[in-house]
Amino acid sequence: MQIRVLLEWDEEAKAYSATCPELNFISSCGDSKDEALSNLKEAINLLIEPIPSEMFQGVKPSEEVKLAI
């Protein structure tokens, strides 16, 4: 999957920021463009990673459905 990323240099922080507008403006930063992109990729992977089922133990039963978007 390819996504659009906005890379910007932040003069005050002396770092690059990388932001993905299509994924709720998730963003990250780094000292170089490559580091900012790598950090953003990790953040996106964490965002789309399924929540482990162990975390739902003891939670009130609910109905699970699939939603196509």
HELIX and SHEET records of a PDB file:
HELIX    1   1 PRO A   21  LEU A   23  5                                   3    
HELIX    2   2 LYS A   33  ILE A   48  1                                  16    
HELIX    3   3 SER A   53  PHE A   56  5                                   4    
SHEET    1   A 3 LEU A   6  ASP A  10  0                                        
SHEET    2   A 3 ALA A  15  CYS A  20 -1                                        
SHEET    3   A 3 ILE A  26  GLY A  30 -1                                        
END                                                                             
